Amino acid sequence: MGIIWTIIIGFVAGVIAKFITPGSNEPSGFILTVLLGIAGAFLATYLGQAIGWYGPNDQAGFIGAIVGAVIVLLIWGAVVKKRA
């Protein structure tokens, strides 16, 4: 159930992160944004557990997932601009 919850939170976090991330207005598609948001939620969960903010069975909260999604979107934007 934890992975499903992370995916749901990542979906919402990806949509919100798309609106608040500077420079992410270029069209990248809804599906890609959602997938990057889910990746951000997993990143936030992993980093939070590694740092000790979350226990072994805890997932990132909503704010943590948004921060993770913003980080992933910024990295994605830098990689795409570098290739272009």
Sequence and secondary structure as in RCSB ss.txt:
>XXXX:A:sequence
MGIIWTIIIGFVAGVIAKFITPGSNEPSGFILTVLLGIAGAFLATYLGQAIGWYGPNDQAGFIGAIVGAVIVLLI
WGAVVKKRA
>XXXX:A:secstr
 HHHHHHHHHHHHHHHHHHHSTT  S   HHHHHHHHHHHHHHHHHHHHHHTSS TT    HHHHHHHHHHHHHH
HHHHHHHH 
